[in-house]
Amino acid sequence: MNLAVLRHHHIAVPLKFDIPYRRSVRKKRGTAPPCLLSIPRFRKRWPREPKEDTRVQDQGNVDLQDQPRRHYRGFAIAVGCLMFLLGVTALAGWLLQVEIVISLVPGFPSMAFNTALCFVLSGVGLAASTLAARRFRVTATITAGLAAAIAAARLVEIVTIGRTFHNVDMLITRFLVPPDFIAKIGGGMGPNTALVFLIANLSVLLSLHMEKKSRVVQELTSYVVITLGMIALAGYVTDAEQGYRWGPYAAMALHTAIGIVIFGSGLLARSWWMQPTNRAQIPLWIPAAVCFTGILVDLYTPLGVANGILYVPLVLTALWFGNRNAPLFFAFACTVLLMLGFFAVRHDEAAFWQEIANRTITAATLWLIALLVFYFMRNNYNLESERVRFGALVRGTPDAVVVIDERGTIKNFNPAAESMFGYSLQETIGRNIKMLMPEPYHSEHDGYLGHYRQTGEERIIGTTRMVSGRRKNGIVFPIDVSISAVVTGHTKTFVGIVRDISERVRQEERMKTTLSQLEAYTAELERSNHDLDEFAYIASHDLKEPLRGLHNHSRFLLEDYEDKLDQDGVRRLNRLVRLSQRMEKLVNDLLYFSRLGRQQLAVKRTDIGLIVKDVVATMELLLEERHAKVIIDGRLPEVVCDAPRLTEVFRNLITNAIKYNDKPAPLVSIGYLDRFVGQDGTVARNVFFVKDNGKGIPQEFHEDIFRIFKRLEKSQDSDDGTGAGLTFVRKIIARHNGDIWLESEVGTGTTFYFTLGKRREGQNAAA
């Protein structure tokens, strides 16, 4: 492949702006457009080098990329001006009746008036089409359209009427030039000239309105235009009339041929100006030489024997183009040249059909080659796309990717591998993979590869192994290696994906340490629970025994000696009885609290409404004494819970709501909320509540009331309570994976809220 083609692939492509527009943007904003357009999908994509200062580098790239495009644009404008001057000079020769200006050389064909007019219009259209302002684009459209219309009308006239009529040429000329001078000069626009102006101006019009799709079309058109002009010039040089005169029709003048070559060069420069900077441009002389040689030989060998081989290189030059449709365009151009070569000469009737058959076979062969090249380029594009995607994946993956051959030589080393092992790409490519291995892997690796080459036995291919790697500084670290084999032809390549697992190994070591600590903590907890069980046994038997003795002896003293003791002694003995009873209750509550955290919950689906009704029924006597009332606000749902424990929760909450109530008619309301929003904005779902109209609890005591044996005040039945009820409530709710809180207003009442976590029916929970 031509190195000049590859040279531009890594350069970023500038925005698809016309250069004058970019200059206007710079003047207004003060900077070059920062945005870059990616390479079109049919271009080859090459990796870009890392950028340290994107803004500075982008500015430099834009300047470097704009320089050749400015040259192409300037050349196209210069060609447009030359064509304009050529046309104006010829028109002046017609108007001033200066024959040498029209014919250039006495006896040579003259430039027709319409040909000069087309040069003027085409030159203006070519120059204006490279300018970005709207008025210039409109001007280019009008002038190129007029030139194409004049040429098309002339071709239609030649095809339909014949060579002796020049109505299109005379349409304007007869109003400006005397008839005798017209008769003296004679002739008109030749078919080759008309064809050039038609296809060239149509390509300009197409590029103005369909820029992306017209780039290759205009480039191919420029090759055809240059070739036709050069053939005419060659005809003048070799005195071969068929080069500049097609059949019996009007001939192409010498300065017309020169102007057409210049016109084609301007079109080519404009097409290259339209292309992105990294466009793989083929050297101009290659297709031009092929076109010129092909049609020149075609003109001198009218039968066209083996002329198709001359066009094969032109089709093959499509390989230089990024557009996959280029070979089809070239095949079309070659077919046009074959047709031009056929119609440009007189034919021998005996060989007429033989020549048609030859040219048909030639065209079919060219199209076959073009299709082969097309499919080759398409497959190459797909392979290149996959290669680019694979390269991007390899470069972007966080894991190290190392590619080696069958001898263990490193062929690829991605950036993650460079970061992992500390070696640069240049330090590893071409060296043996064992440079990354510590002992014993370093010594064993060559033997494994040799064994694999001899036997084909794959020990680690397709598996993931934990081995050790060695960094450049000599540090050995653990890695996971996954190796796969890729077979291409008769060669086999191994791709290794390497992951640094140093952190994972450290985590595993920490987990082992933590696990051993956890096992020690578990053993300590089991020992502590065992001690607690022993304490519970002692408390329930040994501690209660003296309490019961103290209580009984106090009762005996009261029974036997109450009449012998004074009033103060009796009072003190009664107090001793009550205190011993209270002490026994405290011990019982403490033992119950310890068992509450360790016993399993027997959960099942339970109707909360039935639990509340049962609690209210057992408290009927207390409710009558206090004139209290318990109501259920709405329907209570069924939940999965430990029914006896939840019964205790509602009994404690309802009892407290009645006992610590200063209203003459205490009222307790029990309900359920699907969604609860608290005073502080907190949100909860599936919430139960127990609400009273009692004294209320100050904010500073909202947490203290849940502490065991903590009571804010004594009730009228203080001897019956120990202050552990709310502690039991919180513990039971916590065992159900729930939470409890309250909202209260002093003097108005208190509302306790609690939730129950979700459990499966029949699921038991240990402490």
Long-range contacts (C-beta under 8 A, 24 or more apart in sequence): 1-319, 1-320, 2-282, 2-283, 2-320, 4-281, 4-283, 5-280, 5-281, 5-282, 5-320, 6-280, 8-277, 8-278, 8-279, 8-280, 9-43, 9-44, 9-45, 9-46, 9-278, 9-280, 10-46, 10-47, 10-48, 10-49, 10-278, 11-61, 11-64, 11-65, 11-277, 11-278, 12-36, 12-48, 12-58, 12-61, 12-65, 13-37, 13-38, 13-39, 13-65, 13-276, 13-277, 13-278, 14-61, 14-62, 14-65, 14-66, 14-276, 14-277, 16-211, 16-276, 17-132, 18-130, 18-131, 18-132, 19-66, 19-69, 19-70, 19-73, 19-132, 20-131, 20-132, 20-133, 21-132, 22-62, 22-66, 24-132, 31-59, 32-58, 32-59, 32-62, 32-63, 33-62, 34-58, 36-61, 37-276, 39-276, 39-278, 40-276, 40-322, 42-322, 42-323, 42-324, 42-381, 43-276, 43-278, 43-279, 43-280, 43-322, 44-280, 44-322, 44-381, 44-384, 45-384, 45-385, 45-388, 46-388, 47-388, 47-391, 47-392, 47-395, 65-277, 68-277, 69-272, 69-273, 69-277, 72-269, 72-270, 72-272, 72-273, 73-130, 73-269, 73-270, 73-273, 75-265, 75-266, 75-269, 76-126, 76-127, 76-130, 76-266, 76-267, 76-269, 76-270, 76-273, 77-126, 77-127, 77-130, 78-266, 79-123, 79-126, 79-127, 79-262, 79-263, 79-265, 79-266, 79-269, 80-122, 80-123, 80-124, 80-125, 80-126, 80-127, 80-128, 80-130, 80-266, 81-123, 81-127, 82-123, 82-259, 82-262, 83-119, 83-120, 83-122, 83-123, 83-126, 83-259, 83-262, 83-263, 83-266, 84-119, 84-120, 84-123, 84-124, 84-127, 85-123, 86-116, 86-119, 86-123, 86-255, 86-259, 86-262, 87-116, 87-117, 87-118, 87-119, 87-120, 87-121, 87-122, 87-123, 87-259, 88-116, 88-120, 89-116, 90-115, 90-116, 90-119, 90-255, 91-116, 91-117, 91-120, 94-173, 94-176, 94-177, 94-181, 95-176, 95-177, 97-177, 97-178, 97-181, 99-184, 99-185, 102-185, 102-253, 103-185, 103-253, 104-253, 104-254, 104-255, 105-254, 108-236, 108-253, 108-254, 109-187, 109-190, 109-244, 109-245, 109-250, 109-251, 109-252, 109-253, 109-254, 110-185, 110-186, 110-187, 110-253, 111-253, 111-255, 111-256, 112-169, 112-187, 112-188, 112-189, 112-190, 112-193, 112-250, 112-253, 113-169, 113-172, 113-173, 113-176, 113-177, 114-150, 114-154, 114-168, 114-169, 114-172, 114-173, 114-188, 114-189, 115-189, 115-193, 115-197, 115-253, 115-256, 117-147, 117-150, 117-172, 118-147, 118-150, 118-151, 118-189, 118-197, 119-259, 119-263, 121-146, 121-147, 121-150, 121-201, 122-147, 122-197, 122-200, 122-201, 122-204, 122-263, 125-201, 125-204, 126-204, 126-263, 126-266, 126-267, 126-270, 129-204, 129-207, 129-208, 129-270, 130-270, 130-273, 137-208, 140-204, 140-208, 141-205, 141-208, 144-201, 144-204, 144-205, 144-208, 145-201, 145-205, 147-197, 147-201, 148-197, 148-198, 148-201, 148-202, 148-205, 150-197, 151-189, 151-193, 151-194, 151-195, 151-196, 151-197, 151-198, 151-201, 152-194, 152-198, 154-188, 154-189, 154-191, 154-194, 155-191, 155-194, 155-195, 155-198, 158-191, 158-194, 158-249, 163-247, 163-248, 163-249, 163-250, 166-250, 187-250, 187-251, 188-250, 189-250, 190-244, 190-245, 190-246, 190-249, 190-250, 190-251, 190-252, 191-246, 191-247, 191-249, 191-250, 192-228, 192-232, 192-244, 192-246, 192-252, 192-340, 192-344, 193-252, 193-256, 193-260, 195-228, 195-340, 196-225, 196-228, 196-229, 196-260, 196-263, 199-224, 199-225, 200-225, 200-263, 200-264, 200-267, 203-267, 204-267, 204-270, 207-270, 207-271, 207-274, 211-274, 214-274, 215-271, 215-274, 215-275, 215-323, 216-321, 216-323, 216-325, 216-326, 216-329, 217-329, 218-267, 218-270, 218-271, 218-274, 219-268, 219-271, 219-272, 220-329, 220-330, 220-332, 220-333, 221-267, 222-264, 222-265, 222-267, 222-268, 222-271, 223-264, 223-268, 223-287, 223-288, 223-291, 223-333, 224-264, 224-291, 224-333, 224-336, 224-337, 225-260, 225-261, 225-263, 225-264, 225-267, 226-260, 226-261, 226-264, 226-265, 226-268, 226-288, 226-291, 227-264, 227-288, 227-291, 227-292, 227-295, 227-337, 228-260, 228-264, 228-295, 228-340, 229-257, 229-258, 229-259, 229-260, 229-261, 229-262, 229-263, 229-264, 230-257, 230-261, 230-288, 230-292, 231-292, 231-295, 231-296, 231-299, 232-256, 232-257, 232-260, 233-257, 233-258, 233-261, 234-292, 234-296, 235-299, 240-299, 240-300, 242-299, 242-344, 242-345, 243-296, 243-299, 246-340, 246-343, 246-344, 247-343, 247-344, 247-345, 247-346, 279-322, 280-320, 280-321, 280-322, 281-320, 282-317, 282-320, 282-321, 286-313, 286-317, 287-314, 287-317, 287-330, 290-314, 290-317, 291-333, 291-337, 294-334, 294-337, 294-341, 295-337, 295-340, 295-341, 298-337, 298-338, 298-341, 299-341, 299-344, 299-345, 302-345, 302-346, 302-347, 302-348, 302-351, 302-355, 303-351, 303-354, 303-355, 303-358, 304-338, 304-341, 304-342, 304-355, 304-358, 304-359, 304-362, 305-358, 307-338, 307-341, 307-362, 308-338, 308-361, 308-362, 308-363, 308-365, 308-366, 311-337, 311-338, 311-362, 311-366, 312-366, 312-369, 315-366, 315-369, 315-370, 315-373, 316-369, 316-373, 318-370, 318-373, 318-377, 319-373, 319-377, 324-374, 324-377, 324-378, 324-381, 325-374, 326-377, 327-369, 327-370, 327-371, 327-373, 327-374, 327-377, 328-370, 328-371, 328-374, 330-370, 331-366, 331-367, 331-369, 331-370, 334-363, 334-366, 335-363, 335-366, 335-367, 338-362, 338-363, 399-497, 399-498, 399-499, 400-497, 400-498, 400-499, 400-500, 401-495, 401-496, 401-497, 401-498, 402-433, 402-436, 402-495, 402-496, 402-498, 403-493, 403-494, 403-495, 403-496, 404-433, 404-493, 404-494, 404-496, 405-491, 405-492, 405-493, 405-494, 406-449, 406-452, 406-453, 406-491, 406-492, 406-493, 406-494, 407-432, 407-449, 408-432, 408-433, 408-434, 408-445, 408-446, 408-449, 409-433, 411-493, 417-498, 420-469, 420-471, 420-498, 420-500, 421-469, 421-470, 421-471, 421-472, 422-471, 422-472, 422-473, 423-472, 427-472, 433-496, 436-469, 436-470, 437-467, 437-468, 437-469, 437-470, 438-468, 438-469, 438-470, 438-476, 441-467, 441-468, 442-470, 458-485, 461-485, 461-494, 466-501, 469-498, 469-500, 477-502, 478-502, 478-504, 478-505, 529-598, 532-594, 532-598, 536-591, 536-594, 536-595, 539-587, 539-590, 539-591, 540-587, 540-591, 543-587, 544-584, 544-587, 547-580, 547-583, 547-584, 547-587, 548-584, 550-576, 550-580, 551-577, 551-580, 551-581, 551-584, 554-580, 578-719, 581-719, 582-719, 582-722, 585-722, 586-709, 586-722, 589-708, 589-709, 589-722, 589-724, 589-728, 590-708, 590-724, 592-728, 593-708, 593-724, 593-727, 593-728, 593-731, 596-728, 596-731, 596-732, 596-735, 597-731, 597-735, 597-767, 598-766, 598-767, 599-767, 600-764, 600-765, 600-766, 600-767, 601-641, 601-642, 601-645, 601-735, 601-736, 601-764, 601-765, 602-642, 602-764, 603-640, 603-641, 603-642, 603-759, 603-761, 603-762, 603-763, 603-764, 603-765, 604-640, 604-641, 604-643, 604-761, 604-762, 605-638, 605-639, 605-640, 605-761, 606-638, 606-639, 606-640, 606-641, 606-643, 606-646, 607-636, 607-638, 608-636, 608-637, 608-638, 608-639, 608-646, 608-672, 608-688, 609-635, 609-636, 611-643, 611-646, 611-647, 611-650, 612-636, 612-650, 612-670, 614-647, 615-647, 615-650, 615-651, 615-654, 616-654, 618-651, 619-651, 619-654, 619-655, 619-658, 622-655, 622-658, 623-658, 626-658, 626-661, 626-666, 627-664, 627-665, 627-666, 628-658, 628-661, 628-665, 628-666, 628-667, 628-668, 629-665, 629-666, 629-667, 629-668, 630-654, 630-668, 630-669, 630-670, 631-667, 631-668, 631-669, 631-670, 632-669, 632-670, 632-671, 633-669, 633-670, 633-671, 634-671, 634-672, 635-672, 636-670, 636-671, 636-672, 636-688, 637-672, 639-756, 640-758, 640-759, 640-760, 640-761, 640-763, 641-736, 641-756, 641-759, 642-732, 642-735, 642-736, 645-732, 645-735, 645-736, 646-732, 646-736, 646-756, 648-728, 648-729, 648-732, 649-728, 649-729, 649-732, 649-733, 649-754, 650-690, 652-725, 652-726, 652-728, 652-729, 653-690, 653-729, 653-752, 654-690, 655-725, 656-725, 656-726, 657-690, 657-692, 657-694, 657-750, 658-692, 659-715, 659-716, 659-717, 659-721, 660-694, 660-695, 660-713, 660-715, 661-692, 661-693, 661-694, 661-695, 662-694, 662-695, 663-693, 663-694, 666-692, 666-693, 666-694, 667-692, 667-693, 668-692, 676-753, 678-741, 678-743, 679-743, 684-739, 684-753, 684-755, 685-755, 686-755, 686-756, 687-753, 687-754, 687-755, 688-753, 688-754, 688-755, 688-756, 689-751, 689-752, 689-753, 689-754, 690-751, 690-752, 691-749, 691-750, 691-751, 691-752, 692-749, 692-750, 692-751, 693-748, 693-749, 694-749, 694-750, 695-746, 695-747, 696-744, 696-745, 696-746, 696-747, 696-748, 696-749, 696-750, 697-742, 697-744, 697-746, 697-750, 698-744, 698-746, 699-744, 702-741, 702-742, 702-744, 706-730, 706-740, 729-754, 735-765, 735-767
